[in-house]
């Protein structure tokens, strides 16, 4: 039996990087479903906050608060988390080429920023923290993925030293998000007029999840978490050529080659983590090795040795017709 629901109704919730694609969808979903006592948007861009306030203003939604701040700024995080019950950590530098060219800046935000979040959450007696991760953190080959792997490790380990404060930390890892900034769909739609769509490799596959699905999964993980888990949703894969054909079937496909730091296929549960992974009907849980023997599986089943959950060996695939419907909804 799953744990009792962990409602947001009377909680103070903070979303770092809250003006991003996930943050906007999270706010819209939460305000419609169960508004918390206070919902704090913590981000560093005043213009994005101003734009967001036009839609989610404090007059219409009294729970809304907007804090200017950077996760690199430890003192600001301590001030912002005063009285906060739940933190959704979505702030990150995510562009792979940018990370390769500006490695120290990405480390400051994605790794040192994660450490600041952990310290502030523990010392301010935050109850639960969910950090958003990426499939690129599993067996990373680029700096962005490596920094997110470090971040994941920090959040999982933080459960071991929260002590009497009792703060619980978990991670949610999922694949490419449709509707997010940087999605390939708008790029393909833009290139459609040229008659040619550039594709890196016709064999390339990716996991695919909508923003709405991502938000609902995070909310469910807030209810399920005990601390120390990496939650991985079961989501469909898609082939990049199928996506191109779904968006512009009349266009010629130009194979341009895999870019630096890019994989042919993405993995969310690597083979080396299989021994610590529990499978449920619609998601996986990767447990910290130290906790694996004592965790209550609640109906889950251990994954076999050598198991790997990757976009190329997935049992669920999006068809061209399904991709067309999803692409239309992303316009």
GIMO-V463752 format. One record per residue. N is the residue number from 1. PHI is phi in degrees with one decimal (none if undefined). OMEGA is omega in whole degrees, 0 to 359 (999 if undefined). D_FIRST is the distance of its C-alpha to the first C-alpha in whole Angstrom. Layout:
# GIMO-V463752
N,PHI,OMEGA,D_FIRST
N,PHI,OMEGA,D_FIRST
This chain:
# GIMO-V463752
1,none,181,0
2,-73.9,182,4
3,-60.7,176,7
4,-59.6,183,9
5,-56.6,179,12
6,-111.1,190,15
7,-72.7,177,17
8,-94.5,192,21
9,-50.2,185,23
10,-107.3,185,24
11,-101.7,169,24
12,-101.8,188,27
13,-115.3,176,26
14,-122.2,177,29
15,-116.6,174,29
16,-79.5,186,32
17,63.6,190,34
18,-71.6,177,33
19,-90.0,177,36
20,-78.1,183,34
21,-59.7,179,33
22,-63.1,183,29
23,-58.3,180,30
24,-63.0,179,32
25,-66.8,178,29
26,-60.7,180,27
27,-61.6,181,29
28,-59.8,181,29
29,-66.2,183,26
30,-66.8,180,25
31,-65.8,178,28
32,-78.0,189,27
33,-92.1,185,23
34,-164.1,183,23
35,-60.4,176,26
36,-77.1,177,26
37,-65.0,177,28
38,-149.3,180,30
39,-127.4,187,30
40,-99.5,174,32
41,-97.9,182,34
42,-111.0,179,35
43,-158.8,189,37
44,-101.7,187,41
45,-104.7,184,42
46,-67.3,180,44
47,-67.3,178,45
48,-64.7,176,42
49,-66.3,178,40
50,-59.8,179,43
51,-62.3,181,42
52,-67.2,179,39
53,-66.3,178,40
54,-65.7,180,42
55,-94.4,182,39
56,-119.6,184,36
57,-87.3,185,39
58,-74.7,176,38
59,-74.7,180,40
60,-78.3,181,38
61,-124.1,186,35
62,-60.2,181,36
63,-77.1,188,33
64,-76.3,174,34
65,-137.5,181,36
66,-125.0,181,38
67,-115.0,170,38
68,-79.0,179,41
69,179.1,181,40
70,-125.8,180,39
71,-65.0,174,37
72,-72.2,185,40
73,-94.0,185,41
74,-61.0,182,39
75,-62.8,180,41
76,-65.6,177,40
77,-62.9,178,36
78,-61.0,178,36
79,-68.4,184,38
80,-66.5,184,36
81,-87.8,178,32
82,-63.0,180,34
83,85.3,181,31
84,-81.3,178,29
85,-95.9,186,25
86,-130.8,176,24
87,-124.4,169,26
88,-107.6,185,25
89,-96.4,182,28
90,-113.3,182,29
91,-73.7,178,33
92,-170.3,166,35
93,-93.7,196,38
94,-118.2,185,37
95,-76.8,185,40
96,-60.5,180,40
97,-62.5,178,44
98,-62.0,180,44
99,-65.1,180,42
100,-65.7,183,45
101,-88.2,182,48
102,-127.6,190,47
103,-60.6,183,44
104,-64.4,180,45
105,-63.5,180,44
106,-69.3,177,41
107,-63.2,180,40
108,-59.9,182,41
109,-81.8,190,38
110,-79.7,182,35
111,-102.4,180,36
112,-66.6,175,37
113,-62.8,177,36
114,-62.7,179,32
115,-62.3,177,34
116,-64.6,178,35
117,-58.5,182,32
118,-63.0,181,30
119,-61.7,181,33
120,-65.3,181,33
121,-63.8,180,29
122,-66.2,185,29
123,-70.3,177,32
124,-96.1,176,32
125,59.8,171,28
126,-64.1,183,26
127,-77.9,186,22
128,-141.9,178,21
129,-130.5,172,23
130,-113.7,178,22
131,-104.7,179,25
132,-85.2,180,26
133,-122.0,187,27
134,-151.5,175,28
135,-62.9,180,29
136,-69.8,177,32
137,-80.8,179,31
138,-91.1,185,30
139,48.8,188,33
140,-66.8,174,35
141,-123.0,175,39
142,-127.2,186,40
143,-65.8,178,40
144,-55.7,179,37
145,-61.8,180,35
146,-65.1,179,36
147,-68.2,178,35
148,-72.9,173,32
149,-62.9,176,31
150,-59.0,179,33
151,-60.0,178,31
152,-57.0,180,27
153,-62.4,179,28
154,-62.9,183,29
155,-69.2,178,26
156,-64.8,182,24
157,-68.3,183,27
158,-60.4,179,27
159,-64.7,182,24
160,-80.5,181,26
161,-129.8,174,29
162,-73.1,171,27
163,57.3,185,28
164,-70.0,178,28
165,-67.3,175,27
166,76.4,180,23
167,-65.9,179,23
168,-107.2,182,21
169,-125.6,174,22
170,-142.1,184,20
171,-127.4,171,22
172,-115.0,182,21
173,-118.2,176,23
174,-143.0,188,24
175,-94.1,183,28
176,-58.1,184,31
177,-105.2,176,30
178,-72.3,180,32
179,92.7,178,34
180,-85.2,175,34
181,-63.7,182,37
182,93.2,178,39
183,-61.6,182,37
184,-72.6,183,39
185,-60.5,178,39
186,-59.4,179,42
187,-64.3,178,44
188,-62.8,179,44
189,-64.4,179,45
190,-68.4,183,48
191,-78.2,184,49
192,-57.3,182,49
193,-64.3,181,53
194,-77.2,182,54
195,85.7,182,53
196,-134.4,175,52
197,-112.5,178,48
198,-76.9,179,48
199,-123.6,184,45
200,-67.3,180,45
201,-157.3,183,44
202,-64.4,179,43
203,-87.2,188,41
204,-64.2,177,39
205,-127.6,178,35
206,-145.3,167,32
207,-72.6,185,29
208,-138.5,180,29
209,-143.4,177,26
210,-86.3,178,27
211,-59.1,181,28
212,-61.7,178,25
213,-63.3,180,23
214,-61.9,181,23
215,-64.3,181,23
216,-64.5,178,19
217,-65.5,178,18
218,-61.3,179,19
219,-63.0,178,18
220,-66.7,180,14
221,-68.8,174,15
222,-59.9,179,16
223,-76.1,188,13
224,-81.7,195,11
225,-66.0,170,14
226,-107.5,183,14
227,114.1,178,18
228,96.8,182,20
229,-87.1,161,18
230,-111.4,182,20
231,-90.2,181,18
232,-127.5,179,19
233,-76.1,170,19
234,-84.6,183,20
235,-131.6,184,23
236,-75.8,172,26
237,-101.1,172,29
238,-141.4,175,33
239,-94.8,186,36
240,-63.6,178,39
241,-69.4,176,42
242,-60.3,179,39
243,-64.2,179,39
244,-61.7,179,42
245,-68.1,179,43
246,-67.7,184,41
247,-82.9,184,42
248,-145.0,184,46
249,-62.8,182,47
250,-83.7,185,50
251,-84.6,172,50
252,-81.3,180,52
253,-97.7,180,49
254,-109.4,181,51
255,-80.5,187,49
256,-107.5,179,50
257,96.1,180,48
258,-68.4,182,45
259,-81.8,178,45
260,-56.9,179,45
261,79.9,183,42
262,-112.8,178,40
263,-101.2,171,38
264,-69.5,182,38
265,-133.9,179,35
266,-106.3,180,32
267,-121.2,175,29
268,-114.7,172,26
269,-125.9,179,24
270,-70.4,179,28
271,-57.0,183,28
272,-67.3,178,29
273,-95.6,185,25
274,-58.6,183,24
275,-65.4,180,23
276,-108.8,187,21
277,-108.8,177,19
278,-114.6,182,15
279,-101.4,173,15
280,-118.8,185,12
281,-59.3,185,13
282,-126.1,178,15
283,-163.6,174,15
284,-115.8,173,16
285,-127.8,172,16
286,-94.4,182,19
287,-96.4,171,19
288,-61.4,184,22
289,-52.5,183,23
290,-65.8,183,23
291,-96.6,191,20
292,-63.5,183,19
293,-73.4,186,19
294,-103.4,186,17
295,-68.5,174,14
296,-79.8,187,10
297,-77.5,176,10
298,49.8,177,6
299,91.6,177,8
300,-77.8,181,11
301,-128.7,180,14
302,-62.8,175,17
303,-76.8,180,20
304,-70.3,177,23
305,-58.2,180,26
306,83.9,179,28
307,-64.5,177,26
308,-145.0,178,27
309,-107.6,184,25
310,-128.9,184,28
311,-68.0,181,30
312,-91.5,180,32
313,-111.0,181,30
314,-68.3,177,27
315,-91.6,182,26
316,-119.4,182,26
317,-130.8,175,30
318,-82.6,176,31
319,-83.1,177,34
320,-59.6,180,37
321,-63.6,178,37
322,-65.8,178,33
323,-65.9,177,35
324,-62.8,178,38
325,-64.8,181,35
326,-67.7,179,34
327,-63.8,178,37
328,-64.0,180,38
329,-73.5,182,35
330,-90.4,182,36
331,-73.7,999,40
